[in-house]
């Protein structure tokens, strides 16, 4: 199955602005896995990864939605990174620090 992320450049740019550019591949990988296994034709879903930021554990979340595109192949899914306004305000959530690594 081919998964096409419609606004990948926006996603990567917003992740970089939030200080998480290194996590882009992990988030995209989990998004593709979810879409391949579970996603319906028009669905909004959240992907979370755990990461380390400034020696603290953090959870990074990104919202995506699957889209139906007229004329698309059956083995093709289109996914959009869901954004509206500031990425930091709406779509990446850093959990409160739980554990100091050490």
N, C-alpha and C positions, 0 to 999 in steps of 0.2 A: 504494500500500500504506500502510495506517495502522499506525504503530508506537506502542504504548502502553507507556510506562515506568511500571511499577507503583509504584515507590517513589522517584519523582523528588524529593520534598521531603527525604527522608533523604539522597539523593545530594548535593543542593545544600547542605544543612546541613553535611554532613561535609566537602565541598570548602571551604566557607567557614571551618570550624574549622581546616583545614589551611593556610589562606591562599591558596587557589586559586579563589575564587569567580568571578573574571573568566574562567576557563577552562571553566566549565560548558557554555556554548553550543558551544564547539569540540569538547569531548568528546562531548556528546550528538549533535552533527552527524556526527561520525565513527562513532559507534555506530549511528546510523540508516542511514548509508551501508553499513556492514558487514552489518547485518541484512538490508537490502534486496537486496544483491548475493550474499551468501555463506552466511548463517546457516542451519543446519539447525533442525529443530523443537525439539530439546532439546540445547542446546550452551552451554558456558561459553567466553567469549572475553575477550581483553584488548585494550583500546584505549589507545594511547599518543599523547601530543602533546608537542611541544617547546615550551617557553615560556621566559620570562625572569623570574627572581626575584632581587631585590636585585642587579641588574646581572650576574647569572650565568645561563648557560644551564642549564635543568633539563628533565628528562623526567618527565611526570606520567602515571601509569598507573591505569586503573580496570578492575575486573573486572565483567563482566555475564554474565547467562545468559538464554537464550531459554526460554520456557515454553510448553507446550501447555495451552490452556484449553478445557475442554469447552464446546461450543456456540459457539466463536468463529468469526467469518467467515473465509473462506479468504484474504481480502485484508488480514487483521489479524494482527499479531504482537505478542506480549507479552514485554517484556524487564524483567528485574529487575536492579537494581544489587546486586551480590553483596557483602554485608557481614556480618561476624560480629565483634562486639567493637569495638575501636578502629579507626577509619578509617585513622589515621596508621600503625598497626602492620601492617595487612593489605592495604590496597587502593590507596593512593597511594604510589608510590615515587618519591622524588626522586633522580635519579642523582647520583653523585659529580660535583662540579663539574669540567667538562672545560675550558671556555674562559672566560676573563674577557672580557666585552664591553668594547670600549673605544674 
